[in-house]
Amino acid sequence: MPKDSLETLLLRHYGDTASAPTGLEERLCTSVRQQVNELRREQRVAAHLRQKRVSRRHAVRLVAISTAGLGILSAGLEVLEAALVSPQDSQRAFS
């Protein structure tokens, strides 16, 4: 499926005679700058992680913390599910 150009999308949405929305160019430029900055930041983080060595002790600590976090999240979801299911929902219907 081909991607439509910005001009095609604007024409389809606003028609031939309508003017472009106010501030469109500024908003697009700002959005592109933000995406570029985010991409640069992600590249810096990735480069930093590639250069940084992680000790086994630190890796084990990260795994333990994430596992504990998942356990707490799972317990919280069970409590929430128990609170949402009312006792009437679990009773059988009489015929």
N, C-alpha and C positions, 0 to 999 in steps of 0.2 A: 504494500500500500504506500504510494508516494506521499511525501510530506508536502503540504501546501506552503507556499511562501507567505510571508507576513502580509504582503499586499493583497494576495488572493483572499486570505482570511478576513482582512479588513473590508474588502469589497463585498464579500459574501455577507458579512454581518451588518455593515452600514450602508451598502449600496453605492452607486456611482456618484450621486450628488452630495452625499454627506461628507463633511470635513472630518479629518482625523481627530480623535479625542485630544483634549487639551493636555499637554504635558506628557504625551505618549513617548516622544523621543527621549526626554529626560528620564522617564521611568525605565525605559529599555536600557539606556546607558548605565543607569544606577544598578539595574539588575545584572547586567553583564559584568560590571566592575565587582559586584559582590560575589558572583560566581567565580571570577578570576582569583579574587582574594581567598575564597574558600578552597579552591583547587591548590593554590600555592601553599596554604596552611597544611592541607592534607599531605602534600608532597614533602613538606618539611618534616612533618611528624613521621611519615613513612621512612624518610632518609635517616632520621634520628633513631628510629627503631631498628633499622638495618645495621646501623653502626654500633648501637649499644648492645653489650653482652648482658644476658640475663643469667644470674646464677641459678643453680638447681634449687637452692633454698628459697629464693624469691619466687621461682616458678611454682614450687610446691605450695607456698603461702598463697599465691594468687588462686591456685586451683582450690585450696581449702576454703578460702573466703568466698569464692563464687559458688562452691557446693553448699556452703552454709546458707548463703543468700537464697539459693534455689530451694533449700529445705524450708526456710522460713516462709518463702513465697507460697510453697505448696501447702504448708499448714494454714496459712492465712486464707488461701482459696478454699480449703476444706471447711473452715469455720464459716466463711461467707456463703458457701453452698448450703451448709446446714441451716444457716439463718434464713436463707431464701426459700428453702423447701419447708412449707408449713406441715404440721401434723395431718391436716385434712387431705393433703395431696397424697399421702402415703397410705390412706385407708382404702380398702376395697369397696367397690360399689355393690350394693345389695340388689338382687334382682327379684 
